[in-house]
Structure formats: structure tokens, C-alpha cells
């Protein structure tokens, strides 16, 4: 078995970091420090949101 990375969502972050998986709700959270936003992605549906 080979592990490999896969792009799920092209957020075009300037400096995306700090990924955190919310297993209770199925969301992946991360921050874009430069743009001062918190992002989240639901991999199952492809739904995304970003704070402004």
C-alpha cells in the first residue's frame, strides 16, 4: 500500500496552516494567517466556508 497526497480543495491560501480534523462533524479546519481567515471543508460533500 502506498500513501499519497490528494488535493481536495484549492483554497489558494497565501499561508495556509494548522489543519485540524473535527471528527464529530466531519469538517477539516485550517487558517490562512496572511489573509486572516479560518477555512473549513466537508470532504464528503465538498462544501467549503471561510470566515471574513
C-alpha positions in Angstrom: 0.0 0.0 0.0 1.3 3.4 -0.9 0.2 6.6 0.8 -0.2 9.7 -1.4 -1.4 13.2 -1.0 -4.5 14.3 -2.9 -5.8 17.9 -3.4 -9.4 18.1 -2.1 -9.9 21.8 -2.4 -7.8 24.5 -4.0 -8.2 27.3 -1.4 -5.4 29.4 -2.9 -4.2 30.4 0.5 -1.3 32.7 0.9 -0.1 30.9 4.1 -2.4 28.0 4.9 -1.5 26.1 8.1 -2.7 24.4 11.3 -5.1 21.8 9.9 -7.5 20.3 12.4 -9.9 17.5 11.8 -13.3 17.7 13.6 -14.3 14.0 13.7 -17.6 14.7 15.4 -18.9 16.9 12.5 -16.7 15.7 9.6 -15.0 19.1 8.9 -11.4 19.9 8.2 -10.4 23.4 9.6 -7.3 25.4 8.8 -6.1 29.0 8.9 -4.7 31.3 6.3 -2.5 33.5 8.5 -1.7 36.2 5.9 -5.3 36.7 4.8 -6.6 36.4 8.4 -9.2 33.7 7.6 -10.4 30.5 9.1 -11.4 27.9 6.5 -13.4 24.7 6.7 -14.1 21.9 4.3 -16.5 19.0 4.4 -14.7 16.4 2.3 -17.8 14.2 1.9 -19.9 16.9 0.2 -17.1 19.3 -1.0 -18.8 22.1 0.9 -16.4 24.9 2.0 -16.7 28.1 4.1 -14.3 30.8 5.1 -14.6 33.5 7.8 -14.3 37.1 6.6 
